[in-house]
Amino acid sequence: MHILNTASADYDAGEKVAMGFVLISAAPGREKDVFVEIHKIKEVVELHPLFGEYDLIVKLDAPDFNRLGEIVVDRIRKIPGVIDTKTLTGIKF
């Protein structure tokens, strides 16, 4: 099961967008609960379950890197069942 949101979060045209990928470790048996809660975050562009060291990968779009950090710290990390996150910021060439 994965989510692909083809529409980016709502931002004004010309506004800079910060892109980030968040790798998430969930408590055993809580992966689906975490998935459902993350899906509710409007800045989520893609969401995929994984096997291996991490259980989920999330692609986020935010207006800037400060907001990106707030989403990770204030929303994702506070979801019951989230054990650990690793955030990678994206760039455009």
N, C-alpha and C positions, 0 to 999 in steps of 0.2 A: 504494500500500500504506500503510495506517495502522493504528495500534493504538488501541483505545479500551477502557480498563479501567474497567468500570462500578463496580467496588468500589474505594473509596479505600484507601490504605495502612492497615494495622491499627493503630488507636490507641484508647485507652479512650474510652468515651462521656463527653462533657463536656470532653475535652481539646481545647485550642485547636489549630487546624491552620493552618499557614502554606501559602499557595498561591503558586506561582511559575510563570512561563513562561520557558523558556530557548530563545533563538534560537541556532542553531549553524551555523557555517561549517565545512565539511569539505573536506579535500584532494580535488582532482579524482580521481574514480574510487574514492574511499573512502567515499562516502555510504552505501552499503548496509552496509558493515562497521560504520560508526559506528551506524547504525540498529539493527543486530542487538545490539550491545553495550549500547546505551541501553535496549533492550527488557528486558534482564536486571535492571535496577534496580527494586526493588520499589516505590519511591515514585513511579514513572512512572504517571500516570493516563491521559494521552493522548500520542501520538507521531505526527507527520505530516511527510512530506517536503514540501518547498517548491521553487519556482523563484524565482530572484531573488537578492537580496543574501545571504540565508541559505538553507541547505539543509534544515534540520530545525527543527521547533518541538516542544518538549516541555512538557507540563503536569505539574508535580510537586505532591504534597501531602507535607508534613512536619510533625512535631509543633510546630516553632517555626522562626523565621527563621535561627537559628544552624545548625540541622540542614539547612535548605534550602541555606545557603551551603556547608556541608561536602559535600553531595551534588554540587553544581556543581564546587567546587574539587578535591575528593578523588576523585570518581568520573568525572564527565563530562569535565572538562578533561584527565584523564589517559588517555582513550581514544585509542589511536593513530589518527591521521587527523583529530582535532578541531583546527582551526586557531584558532578564536575562538568566544567565547560572549558573549551579552548576556542578562542576567537581569532580568526584570520581575516585581515582586511584585504579587500580587493582593490586593484588599480586598473586603469585602462591605458593601453599603449596607443 
